[in-house]
């Protein structure tokens, strides 16, 4: 039977009803277009059909823009935070998530489904634009940075998507930027790494005087389109007052929580698509973030572009007087910040490759 993108759109709109991918009689709702796209053979049981449809849809939805990615995953019952038993409930969840009304979400779901169907019948899905990495990319990155600990800690929760088959290792990295006037290179003892979930650390190497490369071995090889979650903890002596993610390849979303020690900083600035070196430059400013009653700030970014910095920079209270009284033009120089003041950590977001 000849199938088309139009037929696949119809089948996906049928699949999203009720429990979506978790429907009990899934085999009866998977039509000829889905069977061809997902390479489902006659006689396969429901569990295998569910696995194949799930993996293929994840791969087709992954390159969509962030908003369409979220709403289509929710519509199909594939989003881990939207496993509600009814389609309308999943629409409500997506509306709250994106701060839009239900009607807008339904339109975006239809738009996303049409794009999924187009990608499914593209001549070479592996070569589609969106993620230049042919190995893996980051779907979501959540970092919680605690600066009120004896040694600052950053917990990283990352979900990656395999863009090729047989992905067995992830290359991760973290840069500790030296403050002005600081001498000496970063050593292994300056960075402690603990793997809480998702793999085993099998390699560490210095890529530069301040950049540590980490190799994480996965529990099992990933197939293209398959998702995998990892949880890491980084502990490091603070060296400079900012924390940024500088991805090598696209990152769909990045959420950052920072908990400051008391007293909270004099000023906290959001850095959005800044040049990496500009992240350290006090003359480059972004939106002001105000710590809450717990001394915390939160910000998020979407569709991060490789090579740019996304995160926050802060100015401790004990530097406020020096900065406000500095001569004109002095703040543009990194030397304006007293090297003996509270330093901080720069995280390159364990840059997605």
Secondary structure by P-SEA (a helix, b strand, c coil): ccccaaaaaaaaaaaacccccccccccccccaaaaaaacccccccaaaaaaaaaaaaaaaaccccaaaaaaaaaaaccccccccccaaaaaaaaaaaacccaaaaaaaaaaaaaaaaaaaaccccccccccccccccccbbbbbbbcccccbbbbbbbbbbbccccccbbbbbcccccccccccccccccbbbbbcccccccccccccccbbbbbbbccccccccbbbbbbbbbbbccccccccccccccccbbbbbbbbccccccbbbbbcccccccccccccccbbbbbccccbbbbbbcccccccccccccccccaaaaaaaccccccccccccccccbbbbbbcccccc
